[in-house]
């Protein structure tokens, strides 16, 4: 079966003028919002909470990812060559992308424990344990990205941030499964369970109806933003792997490359949305969790008294 003689043509046209129209405001707004978020969470708030620890790590990851965006944009227009500096930039970009996804998943899991098991989860939840979980996640993702970059075969790729070869990358497939699709399942499960629990509480206790309704909206919005921003990109990477595996022609690969390009722009806008979305998470769940824990405690006391 004959391969395309010049795969460079399959990446032509992947740089679009629309990139600058999106990345310039994303870069400016993202830096302002995330630096402001870091200042507020580190300097202006009193007591450290689990969500506050996660938000600081999320803002750091988003800031570092924004730092690599100018180089990624430059690569699309100037076609930077694959060299040591390119691999460092790619590693930083993907490390902070997966770190952002991982921290968002940890926030969803932490909310799930706080809402579903407010009493039993006290032993599992604390700012120190949140910091430990975040540090472990940084170490795992940095090691994983370094390992991927060490074993990744880039000899057929000519330009930075572009896959011009038609060889299916099993390493990339494993990275997107562990780095996105597994977190997507965890986040979706936790969010759906939280929404169900909050709605159940709303029907039981009408006094907290407004509070729980707002919390439901926030959880739903955060899950929707996560799926809308990231799912198209990683479905595009999955389709590219399938096309490479079945030896598709250059036009099909170019179509997927263009789709991944636009999906990547959408995914990078998440750096701006994180600071906005999770500000409300910190605000509303700080109010909701104690009230829900109190209602659970009262329900437990009633159950105990009924058995006496």
Secondary structure, DSSP 4 states (H G I P E B T S, - for coil): -PPPS-GGGGGTT---THHHHHHHHHHHHHHHHHHHHHHIIIII--S--HHHHHHHHHHHHHHHHHHHHHHHHHHHHH--B-SHHHHHHHHHHHHHHHHHHHHHHHHHHHHHHHHHSTTGGGGT--HHHHHHHHHHHHHHHHHHHHHHHHH---TT--BTT-----S--HHHHHHHIIIIIHHHHHHHHHHHHHHHHHHHHHHH-GGGHHHHHHHHHHHHHHHHHHHHHHHHHHHHHHHHHHHHHTT--HHHHHHHHHHHHHHHHHHHTHHHHHHHHHHHHHHHHHHHHHHHHHHHHHHHHHHHHHH-
